Amino acid sequence: MFTSTFSASAALLTSVCASVSTVVKIRDLIKKGELLVVKKNSLNTISIFKKATYSLVFAIVASIFSFGVSLNSATAAQENEAVIYGVISDKDGIPLSGIKISAVGPDGFENQVATDGQGAWQIVTKATGAYEISIDEKSLPEGQGLTNPERATVKVSVFMLGIDLAIQFPIGVGVVKATRLERAPQLALDGLILGLIIALAALGLNLIFGTTGLTNFAHGEILTMGGIVTYYLSSSVGVPVIIAVPLSILITAAGAGWAQNQYLWKPLRKRGTGLIAMLVVSIGFAIFVRYFFLFIFGGDTEQLPEYAGQAGLDLGLLSITPKSIITTIFAIIFLILATLWLLKTKMGKASRAVADNPALASASGIDVEKVIRSVWILGAALAAYAGIILTINQGVSFLMGQDTLLLIFAAVTLGGLGTANGALIGSLFIGLLVQLSTLFIPTELKYVGALLVLILILIIRPQGILGKRERIG
Amino acid sequence: MDFLFIIQQTLGATIGVNTIIFALAAIGLNMHFGYTGLLNFGQAGFLAVGAYSVAVSVMSFEIPLFIAFLIGILNSVLFALILGIPTLRLRADYLAIVTIAASEIIRKVARSATFNDLLGGSDGISGKFGKDFFDLNPFKSGLETSIIRFSGNDLWVVIVGWAIVAIITFLMWVMVNSPWGRVLKAIREDEDAVSSLGKNVYLYKMQSLIIGGVIGSIAGFIYALSRQSVQPDNYSTALTFFAYTVLILGGAARVFSPIIGAMIFWFLIVFIEQMLRQAVTAGYIPEWLIGVNQVGQIRFMLMGLGLMLLMIYRPQGIFGDKKELALDARA
């Protein structure tokens, strides 16, 4: 029993490796709710049995793998029992002995074991059902911790006796042991970068709002377009990323900026369509474009072939990848250029005049349509670059824009709707807040914190940090 | 192509559970948007509050179902107050951003692992929490005719659901034709004018937000009961936007329009989807163009496109009056 367990664990390791890519895909699907859609779509009875089977298989596979548990049918287990087992070794692969593992299961099942000299442990169960396996983190040696502190307890389901289950508790440099003070610099850096990304998108959104009054719910999709175009240029056409990025910015600025304004919003303005009607149109347009991207691009998160697995530079408390440094530097350059454009050029000044009073601007000889066109092109180019930063560093998916849109709105509202500098400050604040809030709240709730701040700001100072009082109506 | 099957599916959807849910959600929005001019983009949040209140009360606290409904209504009133107090004094698009943020907060909290034990995480809550309701079902055998089919449980939900829609529509008719309703419409047209007549605009808006929200949470009850499960990602912003599509399709500021809008919306969606599906399966549409799994994506694209075109070419919908639809009163 025992030896067979070990021989099997080698086989297990290879099977786990082989299935990693599938697992990642399944996880992504689950994250996006794709699998849930399959599971929940009660409208289509057409292939309901097929779907039910698929989703059952998916659900089982997904639940097994996403909890880091793998099936091992190779083990010659006894028919009337199932063994839950694992090996615990430290970050350098040296087995750890004396680590306490406890299990709670159905019918009041409780058991506690410790790892032996080879770091192995096993718990024999005699009933099917849900088990919770916990590792006692206090029994780990100094400086060692779970790589994922939230996984100190793993839920497994013994659904058939005679099939053994392996559980891994990956040990690494104890993330859990890092104090808040030690984590803060890295999070602040991440927050700053996120803030710059939001700022790029928010600047365009805000300029468009300022000059045309449109609250554009389709702005997030410009980010997605920038990312997807870069991905296609880089992976399908084979253009190097360094060339693909400016090309993608140009294509997105032309398509999502110039053409979108020319063929959608300009005719609507000519018709005298109301602002709220245009807002609803932008929602419909966002849904259309988002699912069009899903249609052509699929539901996976894709990485660019170049620079995919770049190692981070270790700077003591901080770690940052070279690609992140370069994309961030360009983000700062673009933001400075955009601000200079607004402050120094004729067109920039004209755009501020239009934002202030379109009728007066028009009367004093400013070509309002020309200003709006420039603002759309600039806004789309900046948003495209925001999407490209996300794509290079995290990969691109069709939901990327939608996920960022509410943060952009939060930043713009915070800074003051319609003010350019406000958007920048608001963005940096939201970026820092999102990342630093994970010091105190679970990572998965970090966006909730940002949205709550958005609501709080509206109570305290509805015009935003730099907004003008009269804008809030 | 199996046309009988398409007809069955389409007719079933036209008067089915989803139509009822969207009709109720849109009736709530009609109160907010159609009559008061409030741009509530968080209707999905109200549905989620209703659905989760019922499921959690019954499953975790073993509260009887019919008391759980009361708790759900109470919670949605609370949610409306929390949303309304800071935002109802602000411009319309601020309310839009705050309500959309609030409904996303609810969804993200509901699907987080942190509250897994109470709210079930991203899988949501499934179980027999509607047992008390289905025990009352006198039509356990269901309905089986050549053109329309419902299972026993579905038939019961549909019958009770339409009864609720009828009652709420009648109440809406009474409300909007009362002096109170006329004040709401006046607020939609010109808030300052109403203020100058000594009416407390803020209070009226709050009442409208609460009533529409409660109707939304009732839609949430039906959503949860009909599926005997609550799943967080069903209550995404898309739900809100499609409820708006339903409302605008029928025509905002008309009592019956959400019902007609919901029926046409689901008729079109299911009809187009089934036609496409059958056409793809039968090979009329080549596989390289649209795969079987991509029909759902095409459906969403059409829904987005539909909302756009509707808003551009016929913002008053089928029954609405263009003059009454003062979409820009406060923009």
Chai-1 contact restraints between the chains, C-beta under 6 A:
chainA,res_idxA,chainB,res_idxB,connection_type,confidence,min_distance_angstrom,max_distance_angstrom,comment,restraint_id
A,G33,B,D233,contact,1.0,0.0,6.0,A-B,restraint_1
A,L36,B,D233,contact,1.0,0.0,6.0,A-B,restraint_2
A,T215,B,D93,contact,1.0,0.0,6.0,A-B,restraint_3
A,G274,B,L327,contact,1.0,0.0,6.0,A-B,restraint_4
A,G274,B,D328,contact,1.0,0.0,6.0,A-B,restraint_5
A,L275,B,D328,contact,1.0,0.0,6.0,A-B,restraint_6
A,L275,B,A331,contact,1.0,0.0,6.0,A-B,restraint_7
A,I276,B,L327,contact,1.0,0.0,6.0,A-B,restraint_8
A,I276,B,A331,contact,1.0,0.0,6.0,A-B,restraint_9
A,A277,B,M311,contact,1.0,0.0,6.0,A-B,restraint_10
A,A277,B,P315,contact,1.0,0.0,6.0,A-B,restraint_11
A,A277,B,L327,contact,1.0,0.0,6.0,A-B,restraint_12
A,V280,B,M311,contact,1.0,0.0,6.0,A-B,restraint_13
A,V281,B,M308,contact,1.0,0.0,6.0,A-B,restraint_14
A,V281,B,M311,contact,1.0,0.0,6.0,A-B,restraint_15
A,I283,B,F241,contact,1.0,0.0,6.0,A-B,restraint_16
A,G284,B,G304,contact,1.0,0.0,6.0,A-B,restraint_17
A,G284,B,L307,contact,1.0,0.0,6.0,A-B,restraint_18
A,G284,B,M308,contact,1.0,0.0,6.0,A-B,restraint_19
A,F285,B,M308,contact,1.0,0.0,6.0,A-B,restraint_20
A,I287,B,G304,contact,1.0,0.0,6.0,A-B,restraint_21
A,F288,B,M301,contact,1.0,0.0,6.0,A-B,restraint_22
A,F288,B,G304,contact,1.0,0.0,6.0,A-B,restraint_23
A,F288,B,L305,contact,1.0,0.0,6.0,A-B,restraint_24
A,Y291,B,Q297,contact,1.0,0.0,6.0,A-B,restraint_25
A,Y291,B,F300,contact,1.0,0.0,6.0,A-B,restraint_26
A,Y291,B,M301,contact,1.0,0.0,6.0,A-B,restraint_27
A,F292,B,M301,contact,1.0,0.0,6.0,A-B,restraint_28
A,L294,B,Q297,contact,1.0,0.0,6.0,A-B,restraint_29
A,F295,B,Q294,contact,1.0,0.0,6.0,A-B,restraint_30
A,F295,B,Q297,contact,1.0,0.0,6.0,A-B,restraint_31
A,F409,B,I97,contact,1.0,0.0,6.0,A-B,restraint_32
A,T413,B,I97,contact,1.0,0.0,6.0,A-B,restraint_33
A,P442,B,T114,contact,1.0,0.0,6.0,A-B,restraint_34
A,E444,B,S112,contact,1.0,0.0,6.0,A-B,restraint_35
A,L445,B,S112,contact,1.0,0.0,6.0,A-B,restraint_36
A,V448,B,I105,contact,1.0,0.0,6.0,A-B,restraint_37
A,V448,B,K108,contact,1.0,0.0,6.0,A-B,restraint_38
A,L451,B,A101,contact,1.0,0.0,6.0,A-B,restraint_39
A,L451,B,I105,contact,1.0,0.0,6.0,A-B,restraint_40
A,L454,B,A101,contact,1.0,0.0,6.0,A-B,restraint_41
A,I455,B,V98,contact,1.0,0.0,6.0,A-B,restraint_42
A,L458,B,P86,contact,1.0,0.0,6.0,A-B,restraint_43
A,L458,B,V98,contact,1.0,0.0,6.0,A-B,restraint_44
A,I459,B,P86,contact,1.0,0.0,6.0,A-B,restraint_45
A,P462,B,L90,contact,1.0,0.0,6.0,A-B,restraint_46
A,I472,B,L90,contact,1.0,0.0,6.0,A-B,restraint_47
A,I472,B,R91,contact,1.0,0.0,6.0,A-B,restraint_48
A,G473,B,R91,contact,1.0,0.0,6.0,A-B,restraint_49
